[in-house]
Amino acid sequence: MWYEHVRDKAVFYETGDCVQARYTIQGDGTVEVRNSERKPGETSIRAARPAKGYPRSTSTPYLYVSFFYIDRNKYEIVKTDHTNYAVVRACTDYVLGLFHEEVFWILLRDSTKPAGFIQIAEQAIRDRAPHYSFDNLQLTGQGSQCPYI
């Protein structure tokens, strides 16, 4: 289980807090992706329909995820220690590559915010995308007030 602690403000389809992500390797080599969040003004968690992830290979840090049978989105695992934190990046080109969007998430295994891991994750973003503005990031509410599933 991963808990989203920081996300890019441009991620329009995530608006809530208490965001969780669960990744399960399936027998056919794909990855089941289950995301959940509590929407603003609600008291319970909503689980999104499971998505299917397609690893590019076992040696590359990319996962192509198909939500709602739409084209596969490419997610890059920028840095992780697999135990405590992960930094995830997604890039999308629009209008024949004329427009480019780059977004980041910081995920932790713990629903509390161990500051040391956030700092490590932020440095990983700086290393991967020196041009990226940290003004684009926002904290995601997590903790004891969340009715996790």
Solvent accessible surface area in square Angstrom, and as a share of the most:
residue,aa,sasa,rsa
1,M,59,0.26
2,W,25,0.09
3,Y,34,0.13
4,E,4,0.02
5,H,0,0.00
6,V,6,0.04
7,R,9,0.03
8,D,4,0.02
9,K,120,0.51
10,A,45,0.35
11,V,6,0.04
12,F,166,0.69
13,Y,113,0.43
14,E,29,0.13
15,T,74,0.43
16,G,8,0.08
17,D,37,0.19
18,C,0,0.00
19,V,8,0.05
20,Q,5,0.02
21,A,8,0.06
22,R,98,0.36
23,Y,91,0.35
24,T,62,0.36
25,I,139,0.71
26,Q,67,0.30
27,G,93,0.90
28,D,99,0.51
29,G,41,0.39
30,T,15,0.08
31,V,15,0.09
32,E,49,0.22
33,V,5,0.03
34,R,100,0.36
35,N,43,0.22
36,S,8,0.05
37,E,16,0.07
38,R,39,0.14
39,K,54,0.23
40,P,95,0.60
41,G,90,0.86
42,E,58,0.26
43,T,119,0.69
44,S,67,0.43
45,I,21,0.11
46,R,135,0.49
47,A,61,0.47
48,A,43,0.33
49,R,134,0.49
50,P,58,0.36
51,A,8,0.06
52,K,86,0.36
53,G,0,0.00
54,Y,58,0.22
55,P,56,0.35
56,R,146,0.53
57,S,50,0.32
58,T,150,0.87
59,S,102,0.66
60,T,50,0.29
61,P,61,0.38
62,Y,49,0.19
63,L,23,0.11
64,Y,55,0.21
65,V,4,0.02
66,S,21,0.14
67,F,46,0.19
68,F,124,0.52
69,Y,182,0.69
70,I,110,0.56
71,D,119,0.62
72,R,135,0.49
73,N,61,0.31
74,K,81,0.34
75,Y,30,0.11
76,E,16,0.07
77,I,65,0.33
78,V,34,0.20
79,K,97,0.41
80,T,36,0.21
81,D,53,0.28
82,H,136,0.61
83,T,91,0.53
84,N,50,0.26
85,Y,11,0.04
86,A,7,0.05
87,V,0,0.00
88,V,18,0.10
89,R,33,0.12
90,A,13,0.10
91,C,39,0.24
92,T,54,0.31
93,D,90,0.46
94,Y,105,0.40
95,V,92,0.53
96,L,183,0.91
97,G,44,0.43
98,L,136,0.67
99,F,124,0.52
100,H,113,0.50
101,E,60,0.27
102,E,24,0.11
103,V,11,0.06
104,F,0,0.00
105,W,16,0.06
106,I,0,0.00
107,L,12,0.06
108,L,1,0.00
109,R,93,0.34
110,D,68,0.35
111,S,25,0.16
112,T,81,0.47
113,K,85,0.36
114,P,43,0.27
115,A,66,0.51
116,G,41,0.40
117,F,55,0.23
118,I,23,0.12
119,Q,120,0.53
120,I,73,0.37
121,A,0,0.00
122,E,46,0.21
123,Q,85,0.38
124,A,6,0.04
125,I,0,0.00
126,R,108,0.39
127,D,102,0.53
128,R,92,0.34
129,A,1,0.01
130,P,112,0.71
131,H,139,0.62
132,Y,20,0.08
133,S,50,0.33
134,F,63,0.26
135,D,115,0.59
136,N,60,0.31
137,L,24,0.12
138,Q,62,0.28
139,L,125,0.62
140,T,2,0.01
141,G,31,0.29
142,Q,18,0.08
143,G,13,0.13
144,S,123,0.80
145,Q,97,0.43
146,C,13,0.08
147,P,54,0.34
148,Y,65,0.25
149,I,114,0.58
